[in-house]
């Protein structure tokens, strides 16, 4: 199992409001970030269009899919032994699966796979039926689908038990892993939420997907099967910048030490 996962935040891609760089330059930069993760001992890197704010709530433009694909291929070329994941923000799971098939990725992350959430993009609805069928149609039944439960930057339409949401995500939407986040990017996860989700997930791998820091790892390591980290790998501790190789190495070392003692 890939337990130590780093996020590769792409700057604004062509077509997004803040785009300034050509894809070739972005691809070179993300390849360097991937090399830093690989050197630190990360198991997997998730490529996501983090800089493309404001996000579409559903399908993204073709130019975005092309840009993400080019960047993912650059990571693959630079780090052939580093497993890849794809996340097309805000919630284009079909594009994520398509890119993953083309670049040979191991997994996709989908923020709202099951149910519906109120977000800053509006009402975002789950795509499980379409995503799981596309995975089969494209001949990649091995492609792992990672789904968030009560994902960050969102709220439920109505109060619902977290355990019930988790069971639906796994049993009815066929998520291969469950991701738990805090309220926003870089925000800490509530340990009690982790305990409740783990109890309901039925043995499906559980990841902490926001707010993982070196200081928090001794607690988190015993409550989950892996961590997905982005902000803590940047020099200023904020999402969006380049990966700091020294921070990545320290985090990986701290994670392995925490796992050894969990």
MOQUI-V751088 format. One record per residue. N is the residue number from 1. PHI is phi in degrees with one decimal (* if undefined). PSI is psi in whole degrees, -180 to 180 (NA if undefined). Layout:
BEGIN
N&PHI&PSI  N&PHI&PSI
END
This chain:
BEGIN
1&*&139  2&-81.6&106  3&-103.0&-22  4&-112.7&108  5&-120.7&128  6&-107.0&147  7&-102.5&131  8&-100.3&103  9&-82.3&111  10&-75.6&138  11&-68.7&176  12&-53.9&127  13&-87.4&162  14&-52.1&137  15&98.8&-21  16&-89.1&157  17&-58.9&-32  18&-101.9&14  19&-62.3&131  20&-133.9&-24  21&-108.5&148  22&-71.7&158  23&-60.4&-35  24&-58.4&-43  25&-68.8&-41  26&-62.7&-42  27&-62.7&-40  28&-63.9&-41  29&-66.5&-43  30&-69.6&-29  31&-65.3&-39  32&-65.0&-41  33&-61.5&-42  34&-63.9&-39  35&-62.9&-36  36&-65.0&-41  37&-66.4&-44  38&-62.3&-43  39&-63.8&-32  40&-78.9&-14  41&99.0&21  42&-68.8&149  43&-85.5&-32  44&-155.1&148  45&-124.7&130  46&-100.2&122  47&-91.3&125  48&-142.0&150  49&-83.8&61  50&-61.1&-32  51&-82.7&0  52&-86.4&33  53&-71.6&150  54&-71.0&143  55&-80.5&151  56&-75.9&145  57&-80.3&-19  58&-128.8&-129  59&-58.7&136  60&-93.4&162  61&-65.4&155  62&-55.1&-35  63&-65.1&-31  64&-68.3&-43  65&-62.1&-42  66&-62.8&-43  67&-65.0&-44  68&-63.4&-41  69&-61.3&-45  70&-60.6&-42  71&-68.7&-41  72&-64.2&-38  73&-66.5&-35  74&-64.4&-39  75&-65.3&-43  76&-59.7&-43  77&-66.6&-39  78&-76.1&-31  79&-136.3&73  80&-62.1&-21  81&-96.7&-2  82&-91.0&120  83&-64.4&149  84&-117.7&148  85&-130.2&159  86&-129.5&136  87&-135.6&114  88&-102.0&105  89&-78.1&145  90&-85.1&-34  91&-155.4&39  92&-89.8&80  93&-66.3&-33  94&-65.8&-42  95&-64.2&-40  96&-61.2&-44  97&-63.8&-43  98&-61.1&-47  99&-62.2&-44  100&-59.1&-41  101&-65.5&-43  102&-66.4&-41  103&-95.3&-3  104&75.2&35  105&-74.2&161  106&-94.2&-26  107&-152.9&164  108&-127.4&147  109&-107.9&132  110&-128.2&117  111&-62.0&-42  112&-125.2&90  113&-88.4&-33  114&-128.7&144  115&75.5&-153  116&-147.3&148  117&-136.7&146  118&-88.2&121  119&-129.2&178  120&-70.4&-9  121&-94.3&-1  122&106.3&-156  123&-81.5&119  124&-109.5&126  125&-109.0&152  126&-64.4&155  127&-124.8&20  128&-55.9&-44  129&-59.0&-45  130&-72.0&-42  131&-65.3&-48  132&-65.4&-37  133&-69.3&-40  134&-63.8&-41  135&-54.5&-43  136&-69.3&-44  137&-60.7&-35  138&-88.0&6  139&74.7&29  140&-126.2&59  141&-62.4&-16  142&-83.0&-11  143&-65.5&123  144&-83.8&134  145&-105.8&116  146&-101.2&123  147&-117.8&138  148&-82.0&146  149&-112.0&129  150&50.3&56  151&-62.8&154  152&-59.2&160  153&55.5&42  154&-157.2&168  155&-142.5&154  156&-74.6&156  157&-66.7&-35  158&-150.9&157  159&-58.1&134  160&-148.4&145  161&-67.6&135  162&-62.7&-36  163&-65.3&-40  164&-64.2&-42  165&-60.1&-42  166&-64.5&-45  167&-62.5&-40  168&-64.6&-40  169&-60.5&-41  170&-85.4&-48  171&-84.5&-31  172&-109.3&-22  173&-108.8&-4  174&63.2&37  175&-64.4&138  176&-89.1&-14  177&-154.6&151  178&-114.4&132  179&-112.7&136  180&-119.9&131  181&-123.1&170  182&-82.3&-162  183&-75.9&-22  184&-152.8&177  185&-57.6&126  186&80.6&-3  187&-82.2&142  188&-66.8&149  189&-85.7&141  190&-74.8&118  191&-55.6&-33  192&-65.9&-36  193&-61.9&-42  194&-59.8&-44  195&-63.5&-42  196&-68.5&-41  197&-67.4&-44  198&-58.9&-42  199&-65.1&-29  200&-94.4&-14  201&-78.8&-13  202&65.2&34  203&89.5&-6  204&-67.5&138  205&-54.1&140  206&-119.3&128  207&-117.9&140  208&-82.4&123  209&-119.2&14  210&-162.3&153  211&75.8&10  212&-74.2&123  213&-127.7&164  214&-56.5&-41  215&-65.9&-32  216&-85.2&-15  217&-58.6&-40  218&-57.4&-31  219&-81.3&-47  220&-66.3&-36  221&-58.6&-30  222&-88.0&-3  223&-112.6&-5  224&-144.8&173  225&-98.3&-11  226&-176.3&169  227&-127.9&147  228&-115.6&117  229&-125.1&137  230&-131.0&-64  231&-57.2&-43  232&-67.4&-11  233&-92.5&-5  234&-92.4&152  235&-58.4&-36  236&-98.0&5  237&73.2&14  238&-118.4&143  239&-63.9&148  240&112.3&-28  241&-85.5&180  242&-69.3&154  243&-68.9&133  244&-89.6&114  245&-56.1&-38  246&-69.8&-42  247&-62.4&-41  248&-62.5&-42  249&-65.3&-45  250&-62.6&-42  251&-64.2&-45  252&-61.8&-42  253&-63.2&-43  254&-66.4&-36  255&-66.3&-47  256&-62.6&-38  257&-66.7&-40  258&-67.0&-39  259&-64.6&-37  260&-64.1&-28  261&-105.0&3  262&-72.2&NA
END
